Amino acid sequence: MDKKITIAIDGFSSTGKSTVAKKLARELGYVYVDTGAMYRAVTLYMMRKVFVADGNFDREAIIRHLPFINLKFVFNNSLGYGEIYLNNENVEKEIRYLDVSKHVSQVAAIPEIRKMLVKQQQEMGKNKGIVMDGRDIGTVVFPGAELKIFMTASTEQRAKRRYDELKERGDNIEYEAVLKNVKDRDFLDSTREDSPLRKAVDAVEFDNSRMNLEEQFEKVLKLANDKIKEVNS
């Protein structure tokens, strides 16, 4: 039986990490974990408590309420991957709203939150056979991952993808608002003190600005299969 590996996919927001990672996990028969969904779910909880809002960020209250948060992924057979549950409520759709996107980078920068979620993520992947995407998977969560991929694309291309996704879902949103959100998140993710977004030295840089989904998937699948073959040779 082939040895399984850990695949870490990092990158800026809206680079298509999750879409490719889900497809790759299904193809390989691996577990898929969207760590961004975990940070979004924590952000949603804090927004519901009004600890996080426009003009308000109650850091002490946020930290104090962390013990009351329970996160888990429940596998959805029809989708082929796990959906995020916050205190037994499926919040997969709600965490994708732009209001959550506006605040998630600020919430994710809190060291206490990162420590809590990184511990959970490491536990999820301890037996390998996992595809995990996020901002710090290859640098912090699994620095020893056999395959690390760092996905990039132009800011405008990423904003366009996110805008199209939101419009298709029925959201009433302007492209300029999405572009601003992407730029703001890039800055916050790259400059936070705890686990800033950066490319691991041994990661494969993957610019998908001019690739469609199928082209991206084929290239990433080849990287994965080559690494699995190498590990098992």
Residue frames as a rotation matrix with the C-alpha (Angstrom) as fourth column:
MET 1
0.577 0.817 0.000 0.00
0.817 -0.577 0.000 0.00
0.000 0.000 -1.000 0.00
ASP 2
-0.040 -0.609 0.792 1.38
0.549 -0.676 -0.492 3.40
0.835 0.415 0.361 -1.00
LYS 3
-0.478 -0.180 -0.860 2.52
0.828 -0.420 -0.372 5.79
-0.294 -0.890 0.349 1.71
LYS 4
0.563 0.708 0.426 0.32
0.781 -0.625 0.006 8.87
0.270 0.329 -0.905 1.87
ILE 5
-0.601 -0.788 0.136 1.65
0.729 -0.610 -0.312 12.40
0.329 -0.089 0.940 1.98
THR 6
0.142 0.558 -0.818 0.66
0.678 -0.657 -0.331 15.79
-0.721 -0.507 -0.471 3.34
ILE 7
-0.319 -0.165 0.933 -0.14
0.872 -0.437 0.221 18.42
0.371 0.884 0.283 0.70
ALA 8
-0.085 0.194 -0.977 -0.04
0.642 -0.739 -0.202 22.06
-0.762 -0.645 -0.062 1.81
ILE 9
-0.174 0.104 0.979 -1.55
0.889 -0.412 0.202 24.67
0.424 0.905 -0.020 -0.50
ASP 10
-0.088 0.056 -0.995 -1.00
0.677 -0.729 -0.101 28.28
-0.731 -0.682 0.026 0.55
GLY 11
-0.607 -0.183 0.773 -1.57
0.736 -0.496 0.460 31.60
0.299 0.849 0.436 -1.15
PHE 12
-0.965 0.258 -0.047 -3.36
-0.234 -0.929 -0.287 34.92
-0.118 -0.266 0.957 -1.17
SER 13
-0.272 0.950 0.156 -7.15
-0.035 0.152 -0.988 35.22
-0.962 -0.274 -0.009 -1.03
SER 14
0.632 0.738 -0.238 -9.19
-0.290 -0.060 -0.955 34.27
-0.719 0.673 0.176 -4.10
THR 15
-0.349 -0.782 -0.517 -6.36
-0.876 0.077 0.475 32.43
-0.332 0.619 -0.712 -5.86
GLY 16
0.369 0.590 -0.718 -8.58
-0.790 0.606 0.092 29.37
0.490 0.534 0.689 -6.23
LYS 17
-0.664 -0.710 0.235 -6.78
-0.713 0.506 -0.486 27.36
0.226 -0.490 -0.842 -3.56
SER 18
-0.392 0.568 0.724 -9.90
-0.546 0.490 -0.680 25.73
-0.740 -0.662 0.118 -2.16
THR 19
0.605 0.670 -0.429 -11.40
-0.727 0.246 -0.641 24.82
-0.325 0.700 0.636 -5.54
VAL 20
0.168 -0.647 -0.744 -8.23
-0.692 0.460 -0.557 23.06
0.702 0.608 -0.370 -6.68
ALA 21
-0.729 -0.502 0.466 -7.58
-0.676 0.416 -0.608 21.51
0.111 -0.758 -0.643 -3.25
LYS 22
0.044 0.841 0.539 -11.08
-0.692 0.415 -0.591 19.99
-0.721 -0.347 0.600 -3.08
LYS 23
0.763 0.256 -0.593 -10.74
-0.641 0.411 -0.648 18.50
0.078 0.875 0.478 -6.55
LEU 24
-0.155 -0.925 -0.346 -7.27
-0.701 0.350 -0.622 17.18
0.696 0.146 -0.703 -5.80
ALA 25
-0.614 -0.037 0.789 -8.37
-0.726 0.419 -0.545 15.55
-0.310 -0.907 -0.284 -2.53
ARG 26
0.472 0.860 0.195 -11.27
-0.644 0.487 -0.589 13.81
-0.602 0.152 0.784 -4.29
GLU 27
0.616 -0.284 -0.735 -8.97
-0.641 0.361 -0.677 12.51
0.458 0.888 0.040 -7.03
LEU 28
-0.413 -0.900 -0.138 -6.40
-0.574 0.374 -0.728 11.16
0.707 -0.221 -0.671 -4.57
GLY 29
0.342 0.599 -0.724 -8.91
0.318 0.652 0.689 9.87
0.884 -0.465 0.032 -2.02
TYR 30
-0.709 -0.653 -0.268 -7.44
0.531 -0.244 -0.811 12.22
0.464 -0.717 0.520 0.59
VAL 31
0.203 0.691 -0.694 -9.13
0.939 -0.339 -0.063 14.28
-0.279 -0.638 -0.718 3.32
TYR 32
-0.248 -0.234 0.940 -9.65
0.567 -0.822 -0.056 17.96
0.786 0.519 0.336 2.45
VAL 33
0.146 0.260 -0.955 -9.46
0.936 -0.348 0.049 20.71
-0.319 -0.901 -0.294 5.07
ASP 34
0.152 0.023 0.988 -10.25
0.523 -0.850 -0.061 24.35
0.839 0.526 -0.142 4.31
THR 35
-0.375 -0.355 -0.856 -8.49
0.927 -0.145 -0.346 26.20
-0.002 -0.924 0.383 7.13
GLY 36
-0.937 0.077 0.341 -9.81
-0.003 -0.978 0.211 29.52
0.349 0.196 0.916 5.86
ALA 37
-0.012 0.995 -0.096 -13.31
0.016 0.096 0.995 28.29
1.000 0.010 -0.017 6.67
MET 38
0.094 -0.023 -0.995 -12.21
0.932 0.354 0.080 27.77
0.351 -0.935 0.055 10.27
TYR 39
-0.820 -0.437 -0.370 -11.02
0.538 -0.810 -0.234 31.37
-0.197 -0.391 0.899 10.62
ARG 40
-0.724 0.630 0.282 -14.16
-0.216 -0.595 0.774 32.61
0.656 0.499 0.567 8.88
ALA 41
0.136 0.807 -0.574 -16.37
0.453 0.465 0.761 30.62
0.881 -0.363 -0.302 11.27
VAL 42
-0.261 -0.308 -0.915 -14.61
0.960 -0.184 -0.212 32.14
-0.103 -0.934 0.344 14.29
THR 43
-0.992 -0.111 0.051 -15.06
0.119 -0.972 0.202 35.58
0.027 0.207 0.978 12.70
LEU 44
-0.354 0.934 0.048 -18.77
-0.022 -0.060 0.998 34.91
0.935 0.352 0.042 12.13
TYR 45
0.127 0.361 -0.924 -19.21
0.882 0.386 0.272 33.92
0.455 -0.849 -0.269 15.78
MET 46
-0.565 -0.445 -0.695 -17.54
0.742 -0.643 -0.190 37.14
-0.362 -0.623 0.694 16.94
MET 47
-0.923 0.299 0.244 -19.63
-0.082 -0.770 0.632 39.23
0.377 0.563 0.735 14.53
ARG 48
-0.043 0.956 -0.292 -22.82
0.350 0.288 0.891 37.68
0.936 -0.064 -0.347 15.88
LYS 49
0.177 0.018 -0.984 -21.69
0.984 0.006 0.177 38.67
0.009 -1.000 -0.016 19.38
VAL 50
0.864 0.119 0.489 -20.93
0.257 -0.940 -0.226 42.16
0.433 0.321 -0.843 18.01
PHE 51
0.540 -0.792 -0.286 -17.34
0.332 -0.111 0.937 41.91
-0.773 -0.601 0.203 19.24
VAL 52
-0.697 -0.693 0.186 -16.33
0.416 -0.180 0.891 42.52
-0.584 0.698 0.414 15.63
ALA 53
0.497 0.815 0.299 -18.09
0.783 -0.272 -0.559 45.12
-0.375 0.512 -0.773 13.49
ASP 54
0.121 -0.418 0.900 -17.30
0.653 -0.650 -0.389 48.21
0.748 0.635 0.194 11.44
GLY 55
0.061 -0.177 0.982 -15.60
-0.401 -0.906 -0.139 50.54
0.914 -0.385 -0.126 13.90
ASN 56
0.520 0.131 0.844 -15.52
-0.852 0.155 0.500 47.98
-0.065 -0.979 0.192 16.71
PHE 57
0.273 -0.479 -0.835 -12.96
-0.154 0.835 -0.529 45.29
0.950 0.273 0.154 17.55
ASP 58
0.585 0.047 0.810 -13.13
-0.803 -0.107 0.586 44.00
0.114 -0.993 -0.025 21.14
ARG 59
-0.085 -0.757 -0.648 -9.97
-0.555 0.576 -0.600 41.91
0.828 0.308 -0.469 21.33
GLU 60
-0.803 -0.238 0.547 -10.37
-0.597 0.305 -0.742 40.98
0.010 -0.922 -0.387 25.00
ALA 61
0.102 0.931 0.351 -13.95
-0.766 0.298 -0.569 39.76
-0.634 -0.211 0.743 24.50
ILE 62
0.511 0.020 -0.860 -12.90
-0.753 0.494 -0.436 37.78
0.415 0.869 0.267 21.43
ILE 63
-0.502 -0.802 -0.325 -10.18
-0.472 0.569 -0.674 35.94
0.725 -0.184 -0.664 23.35
ARG 64
-0.677 0.283 0.679 -12.49
-0.667 0.154 -0.729 35.39
-0.311 -0.947 0.084 26.33
HIS 65
0.331 0.942 0.054 -15.10
-0.781 0.305 -0.545 33.67
-0.531 0.138 0.836 24.14
LEU 66
-0.266 -0.509 -0.819 -12.78
-0.897 0.442 0.017 31.24
0.354 0.739 -0.574 22.34
PRO 67
-0.933 -0.115 0.340 -13.65
-0.263 0.864 -0.430 28.35
-0.245 -0.491 -0.836 24.73
PHE 68
-0.125 0.981 0.150 -17.28
-0.244 0.116 -0.963 28.61
-0.962 -0.157 0.224 23.60
ILE 69
0.251 0.149 -0.956 -16.45
-0.953 -0.138 -0.271 27.86
-0.172 0.979 0.108 19.97
ASN 70
-0.070 -0.224 0.972 -16.69
-0.048 0.974 0.221 24.34
-0.996 -0.032 -0.079 18.61
LEU 71
0.127 0.029 -0.992 -15.69
-0.954 -0.272 -0.130 23.76
-0.273 0.962 -0.007 15.00
LYS 72
-0.258 -0.244 0.935 -15.95
0.009 0.967 0.255 20.59
-0.966 0.074 -0.247 12.96
PHE 73
-0.568 0.084 -0.819 -16.15
-0.821 -0.132 0.556 19.48
-0.062 0.988 0.144 9.35
VAL 74
-0.020 0.647 0.763 -19.08
-0.204 0.744 -0.636 17.23
-0.979 -0.168 0.117 8.41
PHE 75
-0.896 -0.418 0.149 -18.68
0.025 0.288 0.957 15.31
-0.443 0.862 -0.248 5.16
ASN 76
0.126 0.911 -0.394 -21.31
-0.598 -0.247 -0.763 16.10
-0.791 0.332 0.513 2.53
ASN 77
-0.164 -0.201 0.966 -21.68
0.369 0.895 0.250 13.10
-0.915 0.397 -0.073 0.23
SER 78
0.704 0.527 0.477 -23.26
0.626 -0.143 -0.766 15.07
-0.335 0.838 -0.430 -2.61
LEU 79
0.893 -0.414 -0.175 -20.47
-0.445 -0.871 -0.209 17.66
-0.066 0.265 -0.962 -2.60
GLY 80
0.700 -0.641 -0.313 -17.64
0.389 0.711 -0.586 15.25
0.599 0.289 0.747 -1.91
TYR 81
-0.490 -0.860 0.143 -16.02
0.278 -0.310 -0.909 17.28
0.826 -0.405 0.392 0.88
GLY 82
-0.264 0.340 -0.903 -16.63
0.964 0.113 -0.239 18.41
0.021 -0.933 -0.358 4.45
GLU 83
0.160 0.385 0.909 -18.62
0.261 -0.905 0.337 21.53
0.952 0.183 -0.245 5.32
ILE 84
-0.823 -0.564 0.069 -17.77
0.132 -0.307 -0.943 23.69
0.553 -0.767 0.327 8.32
TYR 85
0.341 0.901 -0.268 -20.05
0.522 0.056 0.851 23.59
0.782 -0.430 -0.451 11.36
LEU 86
-0.667 -0.440 0.601 -19.97
-0.205 -0.668 -0.716 26.24
0.716 -0.601 0.355 14.10
ASN 87
-0.798 0.350 0.490 -21.43
-0.489 0.100 -0.867 24.92
-0.352 -0.931 0.091 17.36
ASN 88
-0.604 0.470 0.644 -23.36
0.424 0.873 -0.240 22.27
-0.675 0.128 -0.727 15.39
GLU 89
0.546 0.750 -0.374 -24.72
0.044 -0.472 -0.881 24.78
-0.837 0.464 -0.291 12.83
ASN 90
0.037 -0.485 0.874 -23.78
0.961 0.256 0.101 24.53
-0.273 0.836 0.476 9.16
VAL 91
0.525 0.084 -0.847 -22.34
0.105 -0.994 -0.034 27.96
-0.845 -0.071 -0.530 8.35
GLU 92
-0.227 -0.693 0.684 -20.67
0.760 0.313 0.569 27.06
-0.609 0.649 0.456 5.04
LYS 93
0.145 0.354 0.924 -22.69
0.893 -0.450 0.032 29.64
0.427 0.820 -0.381 3.09
GLU 94
0.932 0.354 -0.079 -22.81
0.349 -0.819 0.456 32.42
0.097 -0.453 -0.886 5.68
ILE 95
0.401 -0.848 -0.346 -19.04
0.379 -0.191 0.906 32.54
-0.834 -0.494 0.245 6.19
ARG 96
-0.294 -0.527 0.797 -18.54
0.930 0.032 0.365 33.40
-0.218 0.849 0.481 2.51
TYR 97
0.744 0.631 0.221 -20.36
0.664 -0.737 -0.127 36.75
0.082 0.241 -0.967 2.69
LEU 98
0.128 -0.726 0.676 -18.28
0.419 -0.578 -0.700 39.87
0.899 0.373 0.230 2.04
ASP 99
0.644 0.148 0.750 -19.01
-0.531 -0.620 0.578 41.19
0.550 -0.771 -0.321 5.55
VAL 100
0.916 -0.358 0.180 -17.14
0.112 0.660 0.743 38.22
-0.385 -0.661 0.644 6.98
SER 101
0.451 -0.771 0.450 -14.37
0.842 0.200 -0.501 38.63
0.296 0.605 0.739 4.40
LYS 102
0.493 -0.206 0.846 -13.91
-0.066 -0.978 -0.199 42.24
0.868 0.042 -0.495 5.56
HIS 103
0.589 -0.141 0.796 -13.05
-0.787 -0.327 0.524 41.19
0.186 -0.935 -0.303 9.11
VAL 104
0.989 -0.073 -0.126 -11.49
0.096 0.976 0.194 37.73
0.109 -0.204 0.973 8.86
SER 105
0.255 -0.965 0.055 -7.87
0.398 0.052 -0.916 38.84
0.881 0.256 0.397 8.35
GLN 106
-0.121 -0.242 0.963 -8.02
-0.652 -0.712 -0.261 41.02
0.748 -0.660 -0.072 11.46
VAL 107
0.715 0.444 0.540 -9.51
-0.698 0.486 0.525 38.21
-0.030 -0.753 0.658 13.54
ALA 108
0.911 -0.355 -0.210 -7.05
0.271 0.899 -0.343 35.67
0.310 0.256 0.915 12.12
ALA 109
0.128 -0.915 0.382 -4.13
-0.096 -0.395 -0.914 37.86
0.987 0.080 -0.138 13.22
ILE 110
0.480 0.096 0.872 -4.89
-0.849 -0.200 0.489 37.27
0.222 -0.975 -0.014 16.92
PRO 111
-0.498 -0.826 -0.265 -2.20
-0.730 0.564 -0.386 34.85
0.468 0.002 -0.884 18.22
GLU 112
-0.592 0.313 0.743 -4.59
-0.536 0.535 -0.653 33.07
-0.602 -0.785 -0.149 20.61
ILE 113
0.555 0.823 -0.120 -6.91
-0.596 0.293 -0.748 32.21
-0.580 0.487 0.653 17.73
ARG 114
0.331 -0.509 -0.794 -4.08
-0.807 0.283 -0.518 31.02
0.489 0.813 -0.317 15.51
LYS 115
-0.700 -0.630 0.336 -2.68
-0.709 0.553 -0.438 28.85
0.090 -0.545 -0.834 18.30
MET 116
-0.185 0.736 0.651 -6.08
-0.507 0.496 -0.705 27.24
-0.842 -0.460 0.282 18.91
LEU 117
0.752 0.582 -0.310 -6.80
-0.533 0.259 -0.805 26.52
-0.388 0.771 0.505 15.24
VAL 118
0.053 -0.811 -0.582 -3.28
-0.886 0.231 -0.402 25.42
0.461 0.537 -0.707 14.29
LYS 119
-0.684 -0.265 0.680 -3.44
-0.633 0.679 -0.371 22.80
-0.364 -0.684 -0.632 17.05
GLN 120
0.260 0.870 0.418 -6.74
-0.333 0.487 -0.807 21.50
-0.906 0.071 0.417 15.64
GLN 121
0.713 -0.011 -0.701 -5.36
-0.701 -0.001 -0.713 21.49
0.007 1.000 -0.008 12.09
GLN 122
-0.362 -0.921 -0.140 -2.26
-0.889 0.387 -0.244 19.55
0.279 0.036 -0.959 13.10
GLU 123
-0.474 0.286 0.833 -4.44
-0.430 0.750 -0.502 16.97
-0.768 -0.596 -0.232 14.82
MET 124
0.612 0.779 -0.139 -6.56
-0.455 0.202 -0.867 16.59
-0.647 0.594 0.478 11.66
GLY 125
0.727 -0.340 -0.596 -3.51
-0.598 0.112 -0.793 15.89
0.337 0.934 -0.123 9.53
LYS 126
0.168 -0.745 0.646 -1.42
-0.871 0.195 0.451 13.76
-0.462 -0.639 -0.616 11.88
ASN 127
0.180 -0.047 0.983 -2.02
0.087 0.996 0.032 10.59
-0.980 0.080 0.183 9.83
LYS 128
-0.801 -0.498 -0.332 -1.21
-0.210 -0.287 0.935 12.23
-0.561 0.819 0.126 6.46
GLY 129
-0.636 0.591 0.497 -3.38
0.772 0.465 0.434 11.60
0.026 0.659 -0.752 3.42
ILE 130
0.297 0.712 -0.637 -4.60
0.714 -0.608 -0.346 15.18
-0.633 -0.352 -0.689 3.62
VAL 131
-0.377 -0.293 0.879 -4.85
0.756 -0.645 0.110 18.23
0.534 0.706 0.465 1.37
MET 132
0.265 0.406 -0.875 -5.00
0.865 -0.502 0.029 21.40
-0.427 -0.764 -0.484 3.46
ASP 133
-0.140 -0.308 0.941 -5.19
0.744 -0.660 -0.105 24.94
0.654 0.685 0.321 2.14
GLY 134
0.701 0.350 -0.622 -4.71
0.687 -0.565 0.456 28.27
-0.192 -0.747 -0.636 3.87
ARG 135
0.884 -0.390 0.258 -2.14
-0.288 -0.888 -0.358 30.97
0.368 0.242 -0.898 4.53
ASP 136
0.112 -0.869 0.483 0.43
-0.989 -0.144 -0.030 29.24
0.095 -0.474 -0.875 6.76
ILE 137
0.934 0.322 0.157 0.07
-0.338 0.936 0.094 25.51
-0.117 -0.141 0.983 6.12
GLY 138
0.709 -0.694 -0.124 3.52
0.410 0.549 -0.729 24.97
0.574 0.466 0.674 4.64
THR 139
-0.118 -0.792 0.599 5.28
-0.168 -0.579 -0.798 27.39
0.979 -0.195 -0.065 7.00
VAL 140
-0.458 0.010 0.889 3.58
-0.858 -0.268 -0.439 26.79
0.234 -0.963 0.131 10.37
VAL 141
0.486 0.776 0.403 0.97
-0.849 0.528 0.010 24.02
-0.205 -0.347 0.915 10.42
PHE 142
0.833 -0.235 0.501 2.91
0.262 0.965 0.016 21.39
-0.488 0.118 0.865 8.45
PRO 143
0.482 -0.718 -0.502 6.43
-0.775 -0.617 0.137 22.71
-0.408 0.324 -0.854 7.76
GLY 144
-0.539 -0.707 0.458 7.43
-0.439 0.699 0.564 19.12
-0.719 0.103 -0.687 7.00
ALA 145
0.550 0.826 0.123 4.74
-0.264 0.313 -0.912 18.58
-0.792 0.470 0.390 4.34
GLU 146
-0.119 -0.620 0.775 6.04
0.564 0.600 0.567 16.51
-0.817 0.505 0.278 1.44
LEU 147
-0.400 0.043 0.915 4.41
0.861 -0.325 0.392 18.80
0.314 0.945 0.093 -1.14
LYS 148
-0.123 0.310 -0.943 3.99
0.516 -0.792 -0.327 22.54
-0.848 -0.527 -0.063 -0.68
ILE 149
-0.268 0.139 0.953 2.33
0.914 -0.276 0.297 24.72
0.304 0.951 -0.053 -3.28
PHE 150
-0.441 0.123 -0.889 2.10
0.398 -0.861 -0.316 28.51
-0.805 -0.493 0.331 -3.14
MET 151
-0.053 0.549 0.834 -0.66
0.998 0.046 0.033 29.83
-0.020 0.835 -0.551 -5.40
THR 152
-0.530 -0.128 -0.838 -0.61
0.199 -0.980 0.024 33.34
-0.824 -0.154 0.545 -6.82
ALA 153
-0.024 0.466 0.885 -2.53
0.992 -0.095 0.077 35.41
0.120 0.880 -0.460 -9.36
SER 154
-0.762 -0.254 0.596 -2.81
0.285 -0.958 -0.043 39.10
0.581 0.137 0.802 -10.14
THR 155
-0.865 0.433 -0.255 -4.87
0.104 -0.341 -0.934 41.21
-0.491 -0.834 0.250 -7.73
GLU 156
-0.445 0.714 -0.541 -7.33
-0.857 -0.515 0.026 42.16
-0.260 0.475 0.841 -10.48
GLN 157
-0.448 0.241 -0.861 -7.77
-0.437 0.781 0.446 38.57
0.780 0.576 -0.245 -11.60
ARG 158
-0.852 0.101 -0.513 -8.43
0.458 0.618 -0.639 37.41
0.252 -0.780 -0.573 -8.06
ALA 159
-0.730 0.613 -0.301 -10.96
-0.230 -0.636 -0.737 40.19
-0.644 -0.469 0.605 -7.49
LYS 160
-0.397 0.575 -0.716 -12.72
-0.896 -0.073 0.438 39.31
0.200 0.815 0.544 -10.76
ARG 161
-0.628 0.126 -0.768 -12.98
0.035 0.990 0.134 35.65
0.778 0.057 -0.626 -9.75
ARG 162
-0.859 0.283 -0.427 -14.37
0.469 0.101 -0.877 36.55
-0.205 -0.954 -0.220 -6.34
TYR 163
-0.638 0.629 -0.444 -16.79
-0.584 -0.771 -0.254 39.08
-0.502 0.097 0.859 -7.84
ASP 164
-0.435 0.453 -0.778 -18.11
-0.686 0.394 0.612 36.53
0.584 0.800 0.139 -10.36
GLU 165
-0.750 0.100 -0.654 -18.54
0.373 0.880 -0.294 33.97
0.546 -0.464 -0.697 -7.59
LEU 166
-0.812 0.434 -0.390 -20.53
0.232 -0.373 -0.898 36.39
-0.535 -0.820 0.202 -5.42
LYS 167
-0.521 0.630 -0.576 -22.70
-0.816 -0.565 0.121 37.59
-0.250 0.533 0.808 -8.32
GLU 168
-0.566 0.271 -0.779 -23.45
-0.337 0.786 0.519 34.01
0.752 0.556 -0.353 -9.35
ARG 169
-0.777 0.238 -0.583 -24.62
0.601 0.556 -0.574 33.37
0.188 -0.796 -0.575 -5.81
GLY 170
0.192 0.936 0.294 -26.98
0.795 -0.324 0.513 36.33
0.576 0.136 -0.806 -6.05
ASP 171
-0.003 -0.259 -0.966 -25.09
0.847 -0.515 0.135 38.86
-0.532 -0.817 0.221 -3.93
ASN 172
0.834 0.275 0.478 -25.60
0.478 -0.793 -0.378 42.53
0.275 0.544 -0.793 -4.77
ILE 173
0.444 -0.794 -0.414 -22.01
0.438 -0.211 0.874 43.72
-0.782 -0.570 0.254 -4.80
GLU 174
0.928 -0.202 -0.312 -19.78
-0.366 -0.642 -0.674 46.11
-0.065 0.740 -0.670 -6.76
TYR 175
0.673 -0.730 -0.122 -16.49
0.511 0.577 -0.637 44.98
0.535 0.366 0.761 -8.29
GLU 176
0.048 -0.690 0.722 -14.65
-0.249 -0.708 -0.661 47.92
0.967 -0.148 -0.206 -6.69
ALA 177
0.497 0.200 0.844 -15.74
-0.858 -0.028 0.512 46.76
0.127 -0.979 0.158 -3.22
VAL 178
0.983 -0.152 0.099 -14.43
0.141 0.984 0.109 43.26
-0.114 -0.093 0.989 -3.91
LEU 179
0.424 -0.872 0.244 -11.14
0.397 -0.062 -0.915 44.63
0.814 0.485 0.320 -5.27
LYS 180
0.119 -0.335 0.935 -10.67
-0.688 -0.706 -0.165 46.78
0.716 -0.624 -0.314 -2.16
ASN 181
0.792 0.243 0.560 -11.37
-0.590 0.543 0.598 43.78
-0.158 -0.804 0.574 0.06
VAL 182
0.856 -0.516 -0.032 -8.78
0.459 0.788 -0.411 41.67
0.237 0.337 0.911 -1.77
LYS 183
0.131 -0.841 0.526 -6.15
0.096 -0.517 -0.851 44.41
0.987 0.162 0.013 -1.45
ASP 184
0.289 0.047 0.956 -6.94
-0.852 -0.442 0.279 45.00
0.435 -0.896 -0.088 2.23
ARG 185
0.946 0.108 0.306 -6.71
-0.247 0.851 0.463 41.30
-0.211 -0.514 0.831 3.03
ASP 186
0.614 -0.789 -0.002 -3.42
0.457 0.357 -0.815 40.97
0.644 0.500 0.579 1.14
PHE 187
-0.007 -0.628 0.778 -1.93
-0.378 -0.719 -0.583 43.73
0.926 -0.298 -0.233 3.30
LEU 188
0.412 0.246 0.877 -3.25
-0.907 0.021 0.421 42.36
0.085 -0.969 0.232 6.60
ASP 189
0.999 -0.003 0.043 -2.31
0.000 0.998 0.059 38.76
-0.043 -0.059 0.997 5.80
SER 190
0.504 -0.859 0.090 1.22
0.468 0.184 -0.864 39.71
0.726 0.478 0.495 4.77
THR 191
-0.203 -0.617 0.760 2.01
-0.234 -0.724 -0.649 42.09
0.951 -0.309 0.003 7.62
ARG 192
0.825 0.503 0.259 0.53
-0.368 0.129 0.921 40.42
0.429 -0.855 0.291 10.71
GLU 193
0.045 -0.858 0.511 3.08
-0.996 -0.080 -0.046 39.60
0.080 -0.507 -0.858 13.42
ASP 194
-0.197 -0.045 0.979 1.96
-0.482 0.874 -0.057 36.00
-0.854 -0.483 -0.194 14.00
SER 195
-0.294 0.000 0.956 2.43
0.524 0.837 0.161 33.64
-0.800 0.548 -0.246 11.02
PRO 196
0.020 0.292 -0.956 2.35
-0.584 -0.773 -0.249 36.22
-0.812 0.563 0.155 8.19
LEU 197
0.868 0.336 0.364 1.53
0.108 0.590 -0.801 34.93
-0.484 0.734 0.476 4.73
ARG 198
0.126 -0.850 -0.512 4.74
-0.900 -0.316 0.302 34.01
-0.418 0.422 -0.804 2.95
LYS 199
0.714 0.048 -0.699 5.97
-0.505 0.726 -0.467 31.37
0.485 0.686 0.542 0.55
ALA 200
0.758 -0.485 0.436 7.83
-0.092 0.582 0.808 28.47
-0.645 -0.653 0.397 2.17
VAL 201
-0.016 -0.869 -0.495 11.37
-0.788 -0.294 0.541 28.20
-0.616 0.398 -0.680 0.81
ASP 202
-0.881 -0.345 0.324 10.66
-0.132 0.837 0.531 24.71
-0.455 0.425 -0.783 -0.52
ALA 203
0.088 0.985 0.149 7.21
0.161 0.134 -0.978 25.48
-0.983 0.110 -0.147 -1.96
VAL 204
-0.596 -0.137 0.791 6.40
0.788 0.090 0.609 25.32
-0.154 0.987 0.054 -5.66
GLU 205
-0.547 0.416 -0.726 5.19
-0.180 -0.906 -0.383 28.76
-0.817 -0.078 0.571 -6.79
PHE 206
-0.576 0.493 0.653 2.12
0.784 0.558 0.270 28.41
-0.231 0.667 -0.708 -8.96
ASP 207
-0.708 0.317 -0.631 0.81
-0.306 -0.943 -0.130 31.48
-0.637 0.101 0.764 -10.84
ASN 208
-0.531 0.589 0.609 -2.63
0.734 0.679 -0.017 30.64
-0.424 0.438 -0.793 -12.23
SER 209
-0.400 0.362 -0.842 -3.55
-0.198 -0.931 -0.306 34.10
-0.895 0.044 0.444 -13.56
ARG 210
-0.279 0.210 -0.937 -3.89
-0.949 -0.207 0.236 32.75
-0.144 0.956 0.257 -17.11
MET 211
-0.964 -0.063 -0.260 -5.11
-0.107 0.982 0.158 29.23
0.245 0.180 -0.953 -16.36
ASN 212
0.084 0.995 0.056 -8.61
-0.720 0.022 0.694 27.82
0.689 -0.099 0.718 -16.24
LEU 213
0.400 0.152 0.904 -9.59
-0.876 0.354 0.328 25.38
-0.270 -0.923 0.274 -13.50
GLU 214
0.992 0.031 0.125 -8.85
0.004 0.963 -0.270 22.26
-0.129 0.268 0.955 -15.53
GLU 215
0.473 -0.878 0.075 -5.37
0.015 -0.078 -0.997 23.47
0.881 0.472 -0.024 -16.46
GLN 216
0.012 -0.419 0.908 -4.64
-0.912 -0.377 -0.163 24.28
0.411 -0.826 -0.387 -12.82
PHE 217
0.647 0.356 0.675 -5.90
-0.663 0.700 0.266 20.92
-0.377 -0.620 0.688 -11.65
GLU 218
0.946 -0.289 -0.145 -3.89
0.135 0.760 -0.636 18.92
0.294 0.582 0.758 -14.17
LYS 219
0.149 -0.949 0.279 -0.65
-0.245 -0.308 -0.919 20.67
0.958 0.068 -0.279 -13.19
VAL 220
-0.039 -0.107 0.993 -1.28
-0.989 -0.138 -0.054 20.30
0.143 -0.985 -0.100 -9.45
LEU 221
0.864 0.401 0.304 -2.31
-0.436 0.898 0.056 16.66
-0.251 -0.181 0.951 -9.86
LYS 222
0.680 -0.687 -0.256 0.97
0.130 0.456 -0.880 15.94
0.722 0.565 0.400 -11.68
LEU 223
-0.154 -0.732 0.663 2.93
-0.653 -0.428 -0.624 17.58
0.741 -0.529 -0.413 -8.87
ALA 224
0.262 0.357 0.897 1.07
-0.940 0.304 0.154 15.43
-0.217 -0.884 0.415 -6.33
ASN 225
0.987 0.158 0.005 1.45
-0.151 0.951 -0.269 12.17
-0.047 0.265 0.963 -8.24
ASP 226
0.386 -0.919 -0.080 5.14
-0.081 0.052 -0.995 12.82
0.919 0.390 -0.055 -8.85
LYS 227
-0.233 -0.460 0.857 5.71
-0.864 -0.306 -0.399 13.46
0.446 -0.834 -0.326 -5.14
ILE 228
0.577 0.512 0.637 3.72
-0.738 0.661 0.138 10.37
-0.350 -0.550 0.759 -4.10
LYS 229
0.919 -0.288 -0.270 5.76
0.043 0.752 -0.657 8.28
0.392 0.592 0.704 -6.54
GLU 230
0.048 -0.958 0.281 8.98
-0.364 -0.279 -0.889 9.75
0.930 -0.059 -0.362 -5.17
VAL 231
-0.040 0.010 0.999 8.00
-0.998 -0.055 -0.040 9.02
0.055 -0.998 0.012 -1.55
ASN 232
0.685 0.444 0.578 7.12
-0.506 0.860 -0.061 5.43
-0.524 -0.251 0.814 -2.43
SER 233
0.735 -0.456 -0.501 10.17
-0.364 0.358 -0.860 4.68
0.571 0.815 0.097 -4.59
